[in-house]
Amino acid sequence: MHQRSVVRVGASLIVASLALTACGSRSDDNAGGDSGGSTKTAKIGVIAPLSGDLSALGLGIQHSVELAVKQANDSNAIPGWKLEVDAKDDEAKPDVGKNAATALSSDANVIGVVGTLNTSVSQQVQPVLAPKNIVQVSPANTGPGLTKGANWQTDPKRPYPTYFRTCTTDAVQGPFAARYLYEKAKITKVATIHDKKAYGQGLVGTFTEEFKKLGGQITAAETINPDDSNYQAVISAVKPSAPQALYYGGEYPQAGPLSQQMKAAGLNVPLMGGDGIYDPKYVSLGGKSSQGDLATSVGAPVDTLESAKKFVADYNAAGYKDPYAAYGGYSYDAANSIINALKVSLKDAKDVESARQATVDALGKVSFDGVTGKVAFDQYGDTTSKVLTVYKVDGGKWTTVESKNFED
């Protein structure tokens, strides 16, 4: 996601209850630093959309973290410490996400956070968690600027040493899509539309640069408002340029109807987007007109990975009402990256707050075989994995076209 105000893959929309969002919020009486030998408590927060259009993705994130934490507690992964999950609903809104981060950062027992789903939300969350030295690991943010700053293309500088992610970025995803259309699909003329948000704008930007570099032509470059539902004006602007495909930067709530309306208007070409549209809901919103549409998403399909078999079995056995969705595997890996760091930082710690900087340091050195592959971070906090997948709508569902490691 996948900035995603959105988004970085899921399925099933269920509104989160207060019981879900409060999961793991209890604090033990001795939490934080009682040196009497009793078990101390450290919390891993979750910030994700647990209600609204993107709740399927958010709940998959939450439950995958809960599974990782339960397994860590069951195996006594960190002797003398019990881990808890404190999940907050950001509603996929930056201001709500900021409030969630403020609440978590004011809790002395919070040692790390998994989230967010949307890049635009992380832009508000990062500056809240960083001053408290609370690590944040996103399973879905794809905006390059989160790790390399506003001038990431020409002068990359890491804004927040506390921020990491287990998914690859739009710096890779956009060019990956461009190469597929130009080299594999033999499409040389593409129109672009984005929703003006950080995720969509960034995705279209990197796609456009690579597509032009390959020799392709951008026939039109348009924008829509995130809350638009009628796209006749933008379709009328794009149609005369006769594109062979439309590349969309944004999410499925808008992309599905856009696909439907453009084809009804006679613009009968495939719509392609990033992980923000890779969701079963896109197909249901687009209806039969979504046939042949394309999307890219980070990594390979979890259910096809040998490394993910145990995670899938354990998740299903746990009986969660919601599927792990598009980012479950990345969320599980994100939680376990924090847990692996805590094995170092909490070993001799008297309390959580004094261990936060050591957790930041340890997380940067984490390296293990995860659900989604090798989990490790570069000097910017980005994952070292650059595997992506192209998907196509066929017969009313997303089907895999190809998965490969992106080479610069």
C-alpha positions in Angstrom: 0.0 0.0 0.0 0.9 1.1 -0.1 0.6 4.7 0.9 -3.0 4.2 0.7 -5.3 6.7 2.0 -6.1 4.5 0.7 -2.6 -0.1 -0.4 0.3 -1.6 -0.6 -4.3 -6.4 -0.1 -7.0 -7.9 1.6 -10.6 -9.1 1.6 -13.8 -8.9 3.5 -15.2 -5.7 5.0 -16.1 -6.0 8.7 -16.4 -3.0 11.0 -14.1 -3.4 14.0 -15.8 -3.4 17.4 -14.5 -1.6 20.4 -13.6 -5.0 21.7 -11.3 -5.5 18.8 -9.7 -2.1 18.9 -9.0 -2.5 22.6 -7.4 -5.9 22.2 -4.5 -6.3 24.5 -4.9 -2.8 26.1 -4.8 -4.1 29.7 -1.7 -3.3 31.7 -0.4 -5.6 34.4 -0.1 -3.9 37.8 3.7 -4.4 37.7 4.1 -3.4 34.1 7.0 -1.2 33.2 9.7 -2.0 35.6 9.0 -3.8 38.9 12.4 -5.4 39.6 10.9 -7.9 42.0 11.3 -10.7 39.5 7.7 -10.8 38.3 6.8 -10.7 34.6 7.0 -7.2 33.0 4.8 -6.1 30.1 5.7 -4.5 26.8 3.1 -3.5 24.3 3.2 -3.6 20.5 0.7 -1.2 19.1 -1.2 -1.5 15.8 -2.4 1.5 13.8 -4.6 0.5 10.9 -8.1 1.0 9.4 -10.2 -1.3 11.5 -13.5 0.2 10.2 -14.6 1.6 6.9 -13.8 0.7 3.3 -10.3 -0.6 4.1 -11.1 -2.5 7.3 -10.5 -5.9 5.6 -6.9 -5.0 5.2 -6.6 -3.4 8.6 -8.1 -6.3 10.5 -5.8 -8.7 8.6 -2.9 -6.6 9.9 -4.2 -6.6 13.4 -4.8 -10.3 13.7 -1.5 -11.2 12.1 0.3 -9.2 14.7 -1.9 -10.8 17.4 -0.8 -14.2 16.1 2.9 -13.3 16.2 2.6 -12.0 19.8 0.6 -15.0 21.0 3.3 -17.3 19.6 6.1 -15.3 21.2 4.4 -15.4 24.6 3.6 -19.1 24.3 7.3 -19.9 23.5 8.6 -17.5 26.2 10.6 -15.7 23.5 11.6 -12.9 25.8 12.1 -14.3 29.4 10.7 -12.1 32.1 8.5 -10.2 29.7 4.9 -10.6 28.4 3.9 -8.9 25.2 0.5 -7.4 24.5 -1.2 -5.9 21.5 -2.9 -2.5 21.6 -4.7 -2.0 18.3 -6.0 1.5 17.3 -8.3 2.3 14.4 -7.0 5.0 12.1 -10.0 4.9 9.8 -7.4 5.4 6.9 -7.4 9.1 7.9 -4.2 11.0 8.7 -5.6 13.0 11.6 -7.2 9.9 13.2 -3.9 8.1 12.8 -2.0 10.9 14.5 -4.3 10.7 17.4 -3.8 7.0 17.6 0.0 7.5 17.6 -0.3 10.1 20.3 -2.3 7.7 22.5 0.2 4.9 22.0 3.3 7.2 22.5 1.9 8.4 25.8 1.8 4.8 27.1 5.1 4.0 28.9 4.8 0.3 28.0 4.6 0.7 24.2 7.8 -0.5 22.7 6.9 -0.6 19.0 4.1 -0.2 16.5 3.0 -2.2 13.4 1.3 0.1 10.8 0.1 2.0 9.0 -1.7 0.8 5.9 -1.7 4.2 4.2 1.3 6.3 3.4 -0.6 9.5 4.1 -1.4 8.3 7.6 2.2 7.4 8.3 3.2 10.9 7.3 1.4 12.0 10.5 2.3 9.0 12.6 6.1 9.1 12.1 6.8 12.5 13.8 4.7 11.4 16.8 6.5 8.1 17.5 10.0 9.2 16.6 10.6 11.6 19.4 9.7 8.8 21.9 12.1 6.4 20.1 9.2 4.0 19.4 9.9 1.8 16.4 7.3 1.7 13.6 7.3 -1.1 11.1 4.8 -0.8 8.2 3.6 -3.9 6.3 2.0 -1.8 3.6 3.3 1.8 3.1 4.9 2.2 -0.3 5.6 5.9 -0.5 9.4 6.3 -1.0 9.6 9.6 0.9 8.8 7.9 4.2 12.2 6.4 4.3 14.3 8.6 2.0 12.7 12.1 2.4 11.0 14.5 0.0 14.0 14.5 -2.4 14.3 10.7 -2.4 15.1 10.6 -6.1 18.0 13.1 -6.0 19.1 13.4 -2.4 17.8 10.5 -0.3 18.0 11.2 3.5 16.3 9.1 6.1 13.8 11.4 8.0 13.1 9.1 10.9 15.5 6.4 12.2 12.6 4.7 14.0 10.7 3.9 10.8 11.0 0.6 8.9 8.9 -1.4 6.5 8.6 -5.0 5.3 7.1 -4.2 1.9 8.8 -2.7 -1.1 8.1 0.8 -2.3 6.5 2.7 -5.2 10.1 3.6 -6.4 10.0 -0.1 -7.4 6.3 -0.8 -8.0 5.7 2.0 -10.5 8.6 1.1 -12.8 7.7 -2.6 -12.4 4.2 -1.9 -13.8 5.7 0.3 -16.6 8.0 -2.5 -17.7 5.2 -5.1 -17.7 3.0 -2.9 -19.9 5.7 -1.9 -22.3 7.8 -5.1 -22.5 5.3 -7.9 -21.9 1.9 -6.5 -22.8 3.4 -4.5 -25.8 1.5 -1.4 -24.8 3.2 1.8 -25.9 0.5 4.5 -25.2 -0.9 5.0 -21.7 -3.0 7.7 -20.0 -2.6 8.3 -16.3 -5.0 9.4 -13.5 -4.3 9.8 -9.8 -6.3 10.8 -6.8 -4.0 13.6 -5.6 -3.0 11.7 -2.5 0.6 10.8 -1.6 0.3 7.2 -2.6 -1.4 7.7 -5.9 0.6 10.7 -7.0 3.9 9.0 -6.1 2.9 5.8 -7.9 1.9 7.6 -11.1 5.1 9.6 -10.9 7.5 6.6 -10.8 5.4 4.8 -13.4 5.5 7.8 -15.8 9.2 8.3 -15.5 10.0 4.6 -16.3 7.4 4.3 -19.1 8.9 7.3 -20.9 12.4 6.0 -20.4 11.4 2.8 -22.0 10.1 4.7 -25.1 6.4 4.8 -24.1 4.1 7.7 -24.6 1.9 9.2 -21.8 -1.1 10.4 -23.9 -2.9 12.2 -21.1 -2.2 13.0 -17.4 -5.3 13.7 -15.3 -6.4 13.8 -11.6 -9.6 13.2 -9.7 -10.7 14.2 -6.2 -10.6 11.3 -3.6 -14.3 11.6 -2.9 -15.5 11.8 -6.5 -17.9 9.1 -7.7 -18.7 10.4 -11.2 -15.8 10.3 -13.6 -17.3 11.3 -16.9 -15.3 14.6 -17.0 -11.9 12.9 -16.6 -12.9 10.1 -19.0 -13.9 12.7 -21.6 -10.5 14.3 -21.2 -8.6 11.1 -21.6 -10.6 9.3 -24.3 -9.5 11.5 -27.3 -5.9 10.7 -26.6 -6.6 7.1 -27.6 -4.5 5.3 -24.9 -4.0 1.5 -25.0 -4.3 1.4 -21.3 -5.1 3.6 -18.3 -2.7 3.7 -15.3 -4.4 4.7 -12.1 -2.8 5.9 -8.9 -5.2 5.4 -6.0 -7.4 2.8 -4.4 -10.1 0.4 -5.2 -13.1 2.4 -3.9 -12.6 4.9 -6.8 -10.8 2.6 -9.2 -13.6 0.1 -9.5 -16.3 2.6 -10.6 -13.7 4.4 -12.8 -13.1 1.1 -14.7 -16.9 0.6 -15.0 -17.6 4.1 -16.2 -14.7 4.4 -18.7 -15.7 1.2 -20.4 -19.3 2.2 -20.5 -18.2 5.4 -22.2 -16.3 3.5 -24.9 -12.8 3.7 -23.4 -12.4 -0.1 -23.7 -8.8 -0.5 -22.5 -7.5 -2.2 -19.4 -7.1 -0.2 -16.2 -3.9 -0.9 -14.3 -3.1 0.2 -10.7 -0.9 -0.6 -7.8 -1.6 -2.5 -4.6 -4.2 0.0 -3.7 -6.6 -1.6 -6.1 -5.5 -5.2 -5.6 -8.5 -6.3 -3.5 -11.5 -8.5 -4.3 -13.7 -5.4 -3.6 -12.3 -3.8 -6.7 -13.7 -6.6 -8.9 -17.1 -6.4 -7.2 -17.2 -2.6 -7.6 -16.1 -2.7 -11.3 -18.4 -5.6 -12.1 -17.9 -7.4 -15.4 -16.1 -4.4 -16.9 -13.1 -5.2 -14.6 -12.3 -8.2 -16.7 -8.8 -7.9 -18.0 -7.8 -5.1 -15.6 -4.4 -5.3 -14.0 -2.7 -4.6 -10.7 0.7 -4.9 -9.1 1.3 -5.7 -5.5 4.3 -6.2 -3.2 5.8 -9.7 -2.8 4.4 -12.9 -4.1 1.0 -14.4 -3.2 1.3 -15.6 0.4 -0.7 -18.8 -0.3 1.8 -19.9 -3.0 4.9 -19.5 -0.7 6.5 -22.5 1.0 7.7 -20.1 3.6 4.1 -19.1 4.4 2.5 -22.5 4.9 2.8 -22.6 8.6 1.6 -19.0 9.0 -1.4 -19.7 6.9 -2.2 -22.9 8.8 -1.7 -21.2 12.2 -3.8 -18.2 11.2 -6.7 -20.3 10.1 -6.4 -22.5 13.2 -6.6 -19.4 15.4 -10.2 -18.8 14.2 -10.1 -15.1 13.4 -13.3 -13.9 11.8 -11.3 -11.9 9.2 -8.8 -13.2 6.6 -5.2 -12.2 6.8 -5.8 -10.4 3.5 -3.1 -8.8 1.4 -0.8 -7.6 4.2 -1.1 -10.4 6.7 2.2 -12.1 5.9 4.0 -8.7 5.9 2.3 -7.8 9.2 3.3 -11.1 10.8 6.9 -10.5 9.6 6.8 -6.9 10.9 5.7 -8.0 14.3 8.4 -10.7 14.4 11.0 -8.2 13.3 10.1 -6.1 16.4 10.0 -9.3 18.6 13.4 -10.3 17.4 14.8 -6.9 18.2 13.2 -7.1 21.7 15.1 -10.3 22.4 18.1 -8.1 22.4 16.8 -4.8 23.8 14.7 -6.2 26.7 17.1 -8.9 27.8 18.5 -6.8 30.7 16.1 -3.8 30.6 14.5 -2.5 33.7 11.6 -1.0 31.9 10.2 -0.3 28.4 11.1 3.3 28.0 14.8 2.8 28.7 14.9 0.0 26.1 13.3 2.0 23.2 16.6 3.3 21.7 18.2 -0.2 22.0 15.2 -1.5 20.2 15.7 0.9 17.3 19.3 -0.1 17.1 18.5 -3.8 17.2 15.8 -3.6 14.6 18.2 -2.2 12.1 20.3 -5.4 12.4 17.4 -7.9 12.3 17.8 -10.7 9.7 15.6 -13.8 9.6 13.6 -16.0 7.2 10.1 -14.8 7.4 6.7 -15.6 5.9 7.3 -13.4 2.9 11.0 -14.3 2.5 14.1 -12.8 3.9 13.4 -10.1 6.4 16.1 -7.5 6.7 16.4 -3.7 6.3 18.8 -1.4 4.4 20.3 1.8 5.7 17.0 3.7 5.1 14.8 1.2 6.9 13.5 -0.3 3.6 13.1 -4.0 3.1 15.9 -5.6 1.1 13.3 -7.7 -0.8 12.1 -6.3 -4.1 9.7 -9.1 -5.2 6.5 -7.9 -6.9 3.6 -9.6 -8.7 1.3 -8.6 -11.6 -2.3 -9.7 -11.2 -5.1 -9.7 -13.8 -8.9 -9.9 -13.3 -10.1 -13.1 -15.0 -13.5 -14.7 -14.4 -14.5 -12.4 -11.6 -11.3 -12.7 -9.5 -7.7 -11.6 -9.4 -5.3 -14.2 -10.9 -1.5 -14.2 -10.9 0.3 -13.3 -14.1 3.9 -13.3 -12.9 6.0 -12.7 -9.8 9.6 -11.6 -10.0 12.4 -9.8 -8.2 12.7 -6.3 -9.6 16.2 -5.4 -10.7 17.1 -1.7 -11.0 
